[in-house]
Amino acid sequence: MKRLILTAVAAVFTLSACGGGSDPLSQATPTAAAPASSGGTTAASVTVGSFDFPESVLLASIYAQALQAKGVTVTEKPNIGSREIVYDQIKSGGLTILPEYIGSLLAFVDSSATAKSTTDVVTALGTALPPELQVLAPSAAQDNNSLTVSKETATKDNLKTIEDLAKVSKDYIVGGPPEFKDRQEANFKTVYGLEFKQWEPTGATTAEAIKSGTIQVGNVFTTEPKIILYDLVSLEDNKSAFAAENVTPLVFKAGVDDTVKSTLDAISAKLTTQGLLDMMKKITVDKDDPPAVAKDWLTQNGLL
């Protein structure tokens, strides 16, 4: 709930909020609309925002470039911050479109929600979201939360599932985004009986902290290439503590028209978990520029 939000192999962008007291919302500049491919007039003017982690920035760029190709005037506001910051911006209409993760969004707007499957989470969001907001069609792509350990730790303590952590969690330091403890501590205790020795805000360096042994378990998202690069093990969520995390556009309803919705729906229809992982490898490992990666994906999928 990102926690999910949400590398080098270090992240190109930091997982912490923008520093120095600056306000990313005040610094954004409009991107001129490309000519509408149908020859029609400009469909709309929208503002696309993102959380402060590379995958969200990538997804926002995919949305923005596809919309520009349809003649929509787009203002991009990347790297704003965590959900606690960004949600108020889209609820008020300061943002029009935000790439979201449905399980984390539901937990944020309704802490008592119990829905886990994609269908159930989307249905629950239809009730839990305020009338100003709407989630569009979810993509097949999921970037799930996980509790991840080193291969050595998994072998030593015979860990295969999150449930297995219950026997050792009191001796473990756990890391993740700064908001991870507030979002998940009660959930882990209720579902699995987990109580950790200490919680550390490791943010974008969580995988590195697991590898170095600074922490023993951490919240590493499942499309993070460092899981493979560092030979880490994501434990099976055998009791479904984490809900489905399909990537889905969250929109300010009054700010989007049919052109915007159909363009975003077309993106969601093409986006897969493997495709997302491949793009994230290009960004975090190959150090490619997110807008260039976004443009390449859109072109390959016939959306530009």
LUMTOR-958138 format. One record per residue: residue in one letter; chain; x, y, z of N, C-alpha, C in turn. Coordinates in steps of 0.05 Angstrom, whole numbers, plus 5000, padded with zeros to 4 digits. Layout:
BEGIN
PT  code  unit  n_px  n_py  n_pz  ca_px  ca_py  ca_pz  c_px  c_py  c_pz
PT     a     A     X     Y     Z      X      Y      Z     X     Y     Z
...
//
This chain:
BEGIN
PT  code  unit  n_px  n_py  n_pz  ca_px  ca_py  ca_pz  c_px  c_py  c_pz
PT     m     A  5016  4977  5000   5000   5000   5000  5016  5023  5000
PT     k     A  5032  5027  4988   5051   5028   4977  5051  5046  4982
PT     r     A  5039  4994  4981   5049   4998   4987  5062  5006  4983
PT     l     A  5061  4966  4952   5065   4965   4949  5078  4991  4966
PT     i     A  5083  5037  4941   5098   5041   4934  5102  5035  4943
PT     l     A  5132  5058  4886   5135   5042   4899  5163  5045  4889
PT     t     A  5356  5044  4838   5362   5015   4840  5388  5009  4827
PT     a     A  5406  4992  4835   5431   4992   4820  5447  4968  4825
PT     v     A  5457  4957  4834   5438   4965   4815  5420  4983  4830
PT     a     A  5419  5007  4830   5406   5025   4848  5384  5039  4833
PT     a     A  5363  5047  4848   5340   5059   4834  5347  5085  4821
PT     v     A  5336  5090  4798   5341   5116   4785  5328  5138  4800
PT     f     A  5306  5133  4812   5292   5153   4828  5291  5144  4856
PT     t     A  5291  5162  4876   5289   5154   4904  5261  5147  4911
PT     l     A  5259  5128  4930   5232   5120   4940  5222  5138  4962
PT     s     A  5239  5156  4971   5230   5175   4991  5218  5199  4978
PT     a     A  5203  5215  4993   5190   5239   4982  5211  5259  4973
PT     c     A  5204  5275  4954   5223   5295   4945  5232  5313  4967
PT     g     A  5258  5318  4968   5270   5332   4991  5272  5362  4987
PT     g     A  5285  5375  5006   5290   5403   5005  5266  5421  5007
PT     g     A  5243  5410  5015   5220   5427   5019  5206  5435  4993
PT     s     A  5216  5425  4970   5204   5434   4945  5178  5419  4941
PT     d     A  5161  5431  4925   5134   5419   4919  5133  5411  4890
PT     p     A  5134  5385  4884   5134   5377   4856  5109  5386  4841
PT     l     A  5087  5390  4855   5062   5398   4842  5064  5426  4831
PT     s     A  5082  5443  4843   5084   5470   4834  5105  5473  4812
PT     q     A  5120  5451  4807   5142   5453   4788  5136  5441  4761
PT     a     A  5113  5427  4759   5107   5413   4734  5102  5433  4711
PT     t     A  5109  5425  4688   5103   5441   4664  5087  5425  4644
PT     p     A  5069  5438  4630   5052   5424   4611  5069  5413  4588
PT     t     A  5061  5390  4578   5073   5378   4554  5053  5383  4531
PT     a     A  5063  5395  4510   5045   5402   4488  5033  5376  4476
PT     a     A  5008  5378  4468   4994   5355   4456  5004  5350  4428
PT     a     A  5006  5325  4422   5012   5317   4394  4986  5320  4378
PT     p     A  4989  5323  4352   4965   5325   4335  4948  5300  4339
PT     a     A  4922  5303  4340   4904   5280   4343  4906  5263  4318
PT     s     A  4910  5236  4322   4913   5218   4300  4889  5217  4282
PT     s     A  4865  5223  4293   4841   5222   4278  4835  5248  4263
PT     g     A  4852  5268  4268   4847   5294   4256  4827  5311  4270
PT     g     A  4818  5301  4293   4798   5316   4308  4811  5338  4326
PT     t     A  4795  5351  4341   4805   5371   4359  4816  5359  4385
PT     t     A  4829  5375  4401   4840   5365   4426  4818  5353  4443
PT     a     A  4823  5329  4454   4802   5315   4469  4798  5327  4496
PT     a     A  4820  5334  4509   4818   5343   4537  4845  5354  4546
PT     s     A  4845  5365  4570   4870   5373   4583  4871  5360  4610
PT     v     A  4892  5344  4614   4893   5328   4639  4920  5331  4652
PT     t     A  4921  5324  4678   4946   5324   4693  4951  5296  4703
PT     v     A  4974  5285  4695   4981   5257   4702  5003  5259  4723
PT     g     A  4998  5246  4746   5017   5246   4768  5028  5218  4773
PT     s     A  5048  5217  4791   5059   5190   4799  5069  5191  4827
PT     f     A  5071  5168  4839   5084   5165   4865  5114  5169  4861
PT     d     A  5129  5169  4883   5157   5174   4882  5174  5149  4881
PT     f     A  5168  5131  4861   5185   5108   4856  5185  5103  4826
PT     p     A  5206  5090  4816   5210   5089   4787  5187  5076  4771
PT     e     A  5176  5055  4782   5154   5041   4767  5130  5059  4763
PT     s     A  5123  5075  4783   5101   5093   4780  5107  5115  4760
PT     v     A  5132  5125  4761   5140   5145   4741  5138  5134  4713
PT     l     A  5147  5109  4709   5145   5096   4683  5116  5094  4674
PT     l     A  5098  5084  4691   5070   5081   4684  5057  5108  4676
PT     a     A  5064  5128  4692   5053   5154   4686  5062  5165  4659
PT     s     A  5087  5159  4652   5097   5167   4626  5083  5152  4604
PT     i     A  5077  5126  4608   5062   5111   4588  5035  5124  4584
PT     y     A  5021  5130  4605   4995   5143   4603  4997  5170  4588
PT     a     A  5017  5186  4597   5019   5213   4586  5025  5212  4556
PT     q     A  5044  5196  4547   5051   5195   4519  5029  5184  4501
PT     a     A  5014  5164  4511   4992   5153   4496  4970  5174  4493
PT     l     A  4965  5189  4514   4944   5210   4513  4953  5233  4494
PT     q     A  4978  5240  4495   4987   5261   4477  4984  5253  4448
PT     a     A  4988  5227  4442   4985   5218   4415  4956  5219  4406
PT     k     A  4937  5221  4424   4909   5223   4418  4900  5253  4418
PT     g     A  4918  5271  4420   4911   5299   4419  4904  5312  4446
PT     v     A  4910  5297  4467   4903   5308   4494  4927  5324  4504
PT     t     A  4921  5348  4515   4942   5364   4527  4948  5353  4555
PT     v     A  4973  5346  4560   4980   5332   4585  5001  5348  4600
PT     t     A  4996  5352  4626   5015   5362   4644  5025  5339  4662
PT     e     A  5051  5335  4663   5062   5313   4678  5073  5323  4705
PT     k     A  5067  5308  4726   5077   5315   4753  5087  5290  4766
PT     p     A  5112  5282  4759   5123   5257   4769  5135  5260  4797
PT     n     A  5139  5236  4810   5154   5235   4835  5143  5253  4857
PT     i     A  5116  5254  4860   5104   5272   4880  5109  5263  4908
PT     g     A  5105  5237  4914   5108   5227   4941  5093  5202  4945
PT     s     A  5088  5195  4970   5073   5171   4977  5043  5175  4972
PT     r     A  5028  5153  4975   4999   5154   4972  4986  5174  4992
PT     e     A  4998  5175  5015   4987   5194   5035  4987  5223  5026
PT     i     A  5006  5229  5008   5008   5256   4997  4992  5258  4971
PT     v     A  4995  5238  4953   4984   5240   4926  4954  5237  4926
PT     y     A  4943  5221  4943   4914   5216   4943  4898  5242  4945
PT     d     A  4906  5259  4963   4891   5284   4966  4892  5301  4941
PT     q     A  4914  5299  4926   4916   5315   4902  4897  5306  4880
PT     i     A  4893  5280  4877   4874   5271   4857  4846  5274  4866
PT     k     A  4841  5271  4892   4814   5274   4902  4804  5302  4898
PT     s     A  4822  5322  4900   4814   5350   4897  4814  5359  4868
PT     g     A  4824  5342  4850   4825   5350   4822  4851  5363  4814
PT     g     A  4870  5365  4833   4897   5375   4826  4911  5357  4807
PT     l     A  4905  5331  4808   4914   5311   4789  4889  5300  4776
PT     t     A  4892  5291  4751   4869   5279   4737  4872  5249  4735
PT     i     A  4897  5239  4732   4902   5211   4728  4926  5202  4744
PT     l     A  4924  5179  4756   4945   5168   4773  4947  5138  4768
PT     p     A  4970  5126  4762   4972   5097   4761  4971  5086  4789
PT     e     A  4953  5068  4794   4949   5058   4821  4951  5027  4822
PT     y     A  4952  5017  4846   4953   4989   4852  4929  4983  4870
PT     i     A  4910  4967  4859   4884   4966   4870  4882  4957  4899
PT     g     A  4899  4937  4907   4898   4927   4934  4907  4948  4954
PT     s     A  4929  4961  4948   4939   4982   4965  4920  5006  4967
PT     l     A  4908  5013  4944   4889   5035   4944  4865  5028  4962
PT     l     A  4854  5004  4960   4831   4996   4976  4838  4997  5006
PT     a     A  4861  4987  5013   4870   4987   5041  4872  5015  5052
PT     f     A  4880  5034  5034   4884   5061   5042  4857  5075  5047
PT     v     A  4837  5070  5029   4811   5084   5032  4792  5069  5051
PT     d     A  4798  5043  5056   4781   5028   5074  4798  5008  5089
PT     s     A  4808  5015  5112   4826   4998   5127  4813  4972  5137
PT     s     A  4787  4971  5136   4773   4947   5145  4766  4928  5122
PT     a     A  4774  4935  5098   4767   4919   5074  4780  4891  5076
PT     t     A  4766  4871  5067   4776   4843   5068  4779  4831  5040
PT     a     A  4771  4846  5019   4773   4835   4992  4801  4829  4984
PT     k     A  4805  4807  4969   4832   4799   4961  4835  4795  4931
PT     s     A  4815  4783  4918   4817   4778   4889  4814  4804  4873
PT     t     A  4823  4803  4848   4821   4827   4831  4792  4836  4829
PT     t     A  4774  4818  4823   4746   4824   4820  4734  4836  4845
PT     d     A  4740  4823  4868   4729   4832   4893  4740  4860  4902
PT     v     A  4766  4864  4896   4778   4890   4903  4766  4912  4887
PT     v     A  4763  4908  4861   4751   4928   4843  4723  4934  4852
PT     t     A  4708  4914  4858   4680   4918   4867  4680  4934  4893
PT     a     A  4697  4927  4912   4698   4942   4937  4707  4971  4933
PT     l     A  4724  4976  4914   4732   5004   4909  4709  5020  4898
PT     g     A  4691  5007  4883   4668   5021   4873  4651  5033  4895
PT     t     A  4652  5021  4918   4637   5031   4941  4654  5049  4959
PT     a     A  4679  5042  4962   4697   5056   4981  4707  5083  4971
PT     l     A  4711  5086  4945   4721   5111   4935  4701  5133  4937
PT     p     A  4710  5158  4941   4691   5180   4941  4680  5184  4913
PT     p     A  4657  5198  4910   4644   5200   4884  4661  5215  4863
PT     e     A  4681  5230  4872   4697   5244   4853  4716  5226  4837
PT     l     A  4721  5202  4848   4742   5185   4837  4731  5159  4826
PT     q     A  4746  5147  4807   4738   5122   4794  4763  5107  4786
PT     v     A  4763  5080  4789   4784   5064   4777  4773  5053  4751
PT     l     A  4790  5055  4730   4783   5044   4704  4789  5014  4703
PT     a     A  4787  5002  4680   4792   4974   4677  4820  4966  4686
PT     p     A  4822  4946  4703   4849   4938   4713  4865  4924  4692
PT     s     A  4891  4927  4692   4908   4911   4674  4914  4884  4686
PT     a     A  4925  4866  4670   4933   4840   4681  4959  4843  4697
PT     a     A  4973  4865  4693   4999   4869   4707  4994  4873  4737
PT     q     A  5010  4858  4753   5009   4862   4782  5037  4866  4792
PT     d     A  5040  4885  4810   5065   4889   4825  5058  4885  4854
PT     n     A  5060  4860  4863   5051   4853   4890  5071  4860  4912
PT     n     A  5060  4866  4935   5077   4867   4959  5088  4840  4965
PT     s     A  5110  4839  4978   5121   4813   4987  5136  4817  5013
PT     l     A  5141  4795  5027   5161   4794   5047  5183  4776  5036
PT     t     A  5207  4788  5033   5229   4775   5019  5253  4772  5037
PT     v     A  5267  4750  5033   5291   4744   5049  5314  4736  5031
PT     s     A  5338  4735  5041   5360   4724   5025  5357  4694  5023
PT     k     A  5370  4683  5002   5369   4654   4998  5381  4640  5022
PT     e     A  5403  4652  5033   5416   4640   5056  5397  4639  5081
PT     t     A  5382  4660  5085   5364   4661   5108  5341  4641  5103
PT     a     A  5331  4640  5079   5310   4621   5073  5318  4592  5078
PT     t     A  5343  4586  5070   5353   4559   5074  5358  4553  5104
PT     k     A  5371  4572  5117   5379   4568   5146  5354  4564  5163
PT     d     A  5333  4580  5159   5310   4579   5176  5286  4564  5164
PT     n     A  5292  4551  5141   5271   4535   5127  5246  4551  5122
PT     l     A  5250  4574  5108   5228   4592   5103  5219  4589  5074
PT     k     A  5193  4583  5070   5181   4581   5044  5157  4599  5042
PT     t     A  5142  4603  5063   5118   4619   5064  5121  4641  5085
PT     i     A  5104  4661  5084   5103   4681   5104  5096  4669  5131
PT     e     A  5079  4649  5130   5071   4635   5155  5095  4623  5170
PT     d     A  5115  4614  5154   5139   4603   5166  5155  4624  5183
PT     l     A  5151  4649  5176   5165   4671   5191  5157  4673  5220
PT     a     A  5133  4662  5227   5123   4666   5254  5142  4654  5275
PT     k     A  5157  4634  5268   5175   4621   5287  5201  4636  5292
PT     v     A  5207  4656  5274   5232   4670   5277  5229  4701  5276
PT     s     A  5205  4711  5271   5202   4739   5266  5211  4757  5289
PT     k     A  5208  4748  5314   5217   4764   5337  5247  4769  5338
PT     d     A  5262  4753  5322   5291   4757   5320  5299  4772  5295
PT     y     A  5279  4780  5279   5284   4792   5253  5280  4822  5253
PT     i     A  5297  4836  5239   5292   4864   5232  5279  4865  5205
PT     v     A  5257  4879  5202   5243   4881   5177  5245  4909  5165
PT     g     A  5248  4911  5139   5250   4937   5127  5230  4941  5104
PT     g     A  5227  4966  5096   5209   4973   5074  5206  5003  5072
PT     p     A  5186  5012  5057   5181   5041   5055  5175  5053  5082
PT     p     A  5179  5079  5085   5174   5091   5112  5147  5086  5123
PT     e     A  5127  5083  5106   5099   5080   5115  5092  5050  5119
PT     f     A  5111  5032  5114   5105   5003   5114  5095  4993  5142
PT     k     A  5107  5002  5163   5099   4993   5190  5070  5001  5195
PT     d     A  5063  5027  5190   5036   5036   5195  5016  5021  5179
PT     r     A  5023  5014  5154   5004   5000   5136  5001  4971  5143
PT     q     A  5022  4957  5152   5021   4928   5153  5025  4915  5180
PT     e     A  5034  4929  5200   5041   4916   5225  5017  4901  5237
PT     a     A  4994  4914  5238   4970   4900   5249  4961  4878  5231
PT     n     A  4963  4882  5205   4955   4861   5186  4972  4836  5189
PT     f     A  4998  4839  5191   5015   4815   5195  5010  4801  5221
PT     k     A  5005  4816  5242   4999   4803   5268  4973  4788  5267
PT     t     A  4953  4800  5254   4926   4787   5253  4927  4762  5236
PT     v     A  4939  4764  5212   4938   4742   5193  4958  4720  5199
PT     y     A  4982  4728  5207   5003   4708   5210  5015  4706  5238
PT     g     A  5007  4724  5256   5019   4725   5283  5047  4735  5283
PT     l     A  5055  4751  5264   5082   4761   5262  5087  4785  5281
PT     e     A  5109  4784  5296   5118   4807   5311  5148  4809  5307
PT     f     A  5157  4831  5295   5185   4834   5288  5200  4848  5310
PT     k     A  5226  4842  5311   5244   4854   5330  5246  4885  5326
PT     q     A  5246  4893  5301   5250   4921   5295  5240  4927  5267
PT     w     A  5230  4951  5262   5222   4960   5235  5240  4982  5226
PT     e     A  5251  4979  5202   5270   4999   5191  5259  5011  5165
PT     p     A  5260  5038  5162   5251   5050   5137  5273  5049  5116
PT     t     A  5276  5027  5103   5297   5023   5084  5291  5033  5055
PT     g     A  5266  5038  5050   5258   5050   5024  5269  5036  5000
PT     a     A  5281  5051  4982   5291   5041   4957  5315  5022  4960
PT     t     A  5327  5021  4984   5351   5005   4989  5343  4979  5004
PT     t     A  5318  4971  5004   5309   4948   5019  5323  4922  5009
PT     a     A  5324  4918  4983   5337   4894   4972  5367  4893  4980
PT     e     A  5380  4916  4978   5408   4918   4986  5412  4911  5016
PT     a     A  5393  4921  5032   5395   4916   5061  5391  4886  5067
PT     i     A  5374  4873  5052   5370   4844   5056  5396  4830  5048
PT     k     A  5407  4837  5025   5431   4825   5015  5454  4828  5034
PT     s     A  5457  4852  5046   5480   4857   5064  5476  4846  5092
PT     g     A  5451  4838  5099   5445   4828   5125  5437  4849  5146
PT     t     A  5435  4875  5137   5427   4896   5155  5399  4891  5165
PT     i     A  5382  4880  5148   5355   4870   5156  5353  4841  5147
PT     q     A  5335  4826  5159   5332   4798   5152  5308  4794  5133
PT     v     A  5289  4812  5133   5266   4809   5116  5257  4836  5107
PT     g     A  5246  4838  5083   5238   4865   5073  5216  4864  5053
PT     n     A  5203  4887  5050   5181   4890   5031  5193  4898  5004
PT     v     A  5198  4878  4987   5208   4883   4960  5186  4876  4940
PT     f     A  5179  4894  4922   5157   4889   4904  5165  4868  4883
PT     t     A  5145  4852  4875   5151   4828   4859  5161  4834  4830
PT     t     A  5158  4858  4821   5169   4865   4794  5197  4878  4797
PT     e     A  5209  4877  4820   5235   4888   4825  5257  4869  4815
PT     p     A  5272  4877  4794   5293   4860   4783  5314  4852  4803
PT     k     A  5318  4867  4824   5339   4860   4844  5333  4833  4859
PT     i     A  5308  4824  4858   5302   4798   4870  5318  4777  4856
PT     i     A  5320  4779  4830   5335   4759   4814  5365  4765  4816
PT     l     A  5373  4790  4813   5401   4798   4813  5415  4791  4839
PT     y     A  5400  4794  4862   5412   4789   4888  5406  4761  4899
PT     d     A  5392  4745  4883   5386   4718   4891  5369  4717  4917
PT     l     A  5348  4734  4917   5330   4736   4940  5306  4717  4937
PT     v     A  5292  4712  4958   5269   4694   4958  5245  4709  4969
PT     s     A  5224  4712  4952   5199   4724   4961  5182  4701  4973
PT     l     A  5175  4703  4998   5160   4682   5011  5131  4682  5002
PT     e     A  5120  4658  5000   5093   4654   4990  5073  4666  5011
PT     d     A  5055  4682  5001   5034   4694   5018  5011  4674  5020
PT     n     A  5015  4653  5035   4997   4630   5034  4970  4635  5048
PT     k     A  4968  4657  5063   4942   4664   5075  4931  4690  5064
PT     s     A  4942  4700  5043   4932   4724   5029  4931  4748  5047
PT     a     A  4953  4754  5060   4954   4780   5075  4953  4803  5056
PT     f     A  4965  4800  5032   4965   4821   5012  4943  4816  4992
PT     a     A  4929  4837  4985   4908   4835   4964  4920  4837  4936
PT     a     A  4904  4831  4916   4913   4834   4888  4922  4863  4883
PT     e     A  4943  4866  4867   4954   4892   4862  4956  4899  4832
PT     n     A  4934  4894  4818   4933   4901   4790  4938  4930  4785
PT     v     A  4954  4937  4766   4959   4965   4758  4934  4975  4744
PT     t     A  4924  4998  4754   4898   5008   4744  4898  5039  4745
PT     p     A  4889  5052  4725   4887   5082   4726  4865  5090  4746
PT     l     A  4873  5108  4764   4853   5121   4782  4849  5149  4770
PT     v     A  4824  5157  4766   4819   5182   4752  4800  5200  4769
PT     f     A  4804  5226  4765   4785   5246   4775  4763  5248  4754
PT     k     A  4739  5238  4760   4719   5233   4740  4711  5258  4724
PT     a     A  4710  5281  4737   4701   5305   4722  4722  5314  4702
PT     g     A  4747  5303  4704   4768   5313   4687  4775  5295  4663
PT     v     A  4760  5273  4660   4766   5255   4637  4742  5251  4619
PT     d     A  4747  5249  4594   4726   5244   4574  4729  5216  4562
PT     d     A  4713  5210  4542   4714   5183   4531  4741  5177  4517
PT     t     A  4753  5198  4505   4779   5194   4492  4800  5186  4512
PT     v     A  4800  5199  4535   4819   5193   4556  4814  5165  4567
PT     k     A  4789  5158  4572   4783   5132   4584  4790  5109  4564
PT     s     A  4783  5113  4539   4788   5091   4520  4818  5088  4515
PT     t     A  4833  5109  4516   4862   5108   4513  4875  5093  4537
PT     l     A  4866  5099  4561   4877   5086   4584  4868  5056  4585
PT     d     A  4844  5051  4577   4834   5023   4576  4851  5007  4556
PT     a     A  4859  5019  4534   4875   5005   4514  4903  4998  4525
PT     i     A  4913  5016  4541   4939   5010   4555  4936  4986  4574
PT     s     A  4915  4987  4590   4911   4966   4610  4907  4939  4596
PT     a     A  4895  4939  4573   4890   4914   4559  4916  4901  4549
PT     k     A  4937  4917  4546   4963   4907   4536  4984  4901  4558
PT     l     A  4980  4913  4582   5000   4913   4602  5000  4887  4618
PT     t     A  5023  4873  4619   5025   4848   4634  5047  4850  4655
PT     t     A  5047  4831  4673   5067   4831   4694  5095  4827  4682
PT     q     A  5097  4809  4663   5123   4804   4651  5133  4829  4635
PT     g     A  5114  4842  4622   5121   4867   4608  5131  4888  4627
PT     l     A  5118  4890  4649   5126   4910   4669  5154  4903  4680
PT     l     A  5159  4878  4686   5185   4869   4696  5207  4875  4675
PT     d     A  5201  4869  4650   5221   4875   4629  5227  4905  4627
PT     m     A  5207  4922  4629   5212   4950   4628  5227  4960  4653
PT     m     A  5221  4949  4676   5235   4957   4700  5265  4949  4700
PT     k     A  5270  4926  4687   5298   4918   4684  5313  4938  4667
PT     k     A  5301  4948  4646   5314   4968   4629  5320  4993  4645
PT     i     A  5303  5001  4663   5306   5025   4678  5326  5022  4701
PT     t     A  5323  5001  4717   5339   4998   4741  5366  4984  4737
PT     v     A  5367  4967  4716   5393   4953   4711  5408  4966  4688
PT     d     A  5393  4970  4665   5406   4981   4641  5408  5011  4642
PT     k     A  5395  5023  4661   5395   5052   4666  5383  5068  4642
PT     d     A  5364  5056  4629   5350   5071   4607  5331  5092  4619
PT     d     A  5326  5113  4604   5308   5134   4613  5279  5125  4612
PT     p     A  5264  5129  4634   5236   5119   4635  5219  5129  4612
PT     p     A  5219  5154  4604   5203   5162   4581  5210  5147  4556
PT     a     A  5236  5141  4552   5244   5126   4528  5234  5097  4529
PT     v     A  5235  5085  4553   5225   5058   4557  5195  5058  4552
PT     a     A  5181  5078  4562   5152   5080   4559  5145  5082  4529
PT     k     A  5160  5099  4515   5154   5103   4486  5159  5077  4471
PT     d     A  5180  5063  4477   5186   5038   4463  5164  5017  4468
PT     w     A  5154  5015  4493   5133   4996   4499  5107  5004  4484
PT     l     A  5101  5029  4483   5077   5038   4469  5078  5033  4440
PT     t     A  5102  5037  4428   5106   5032   4400  5103  5002  4393
PT     q     A  5116  4986  4410   5116   4957   4405  5087  4946  4407
PT     n     A  5070  4959  4423   5043   4949   4428  5022  4964  4411
PT     g     A  5032  4979  4391   5014   4992   4372  4997  5014  4384
PT     l     A  5007  5027  4405   4992   5048   4419  5004  5076  4413
PT     l     A  5024  5078  4396   5034   5103   4387  5034  5103  4356
//
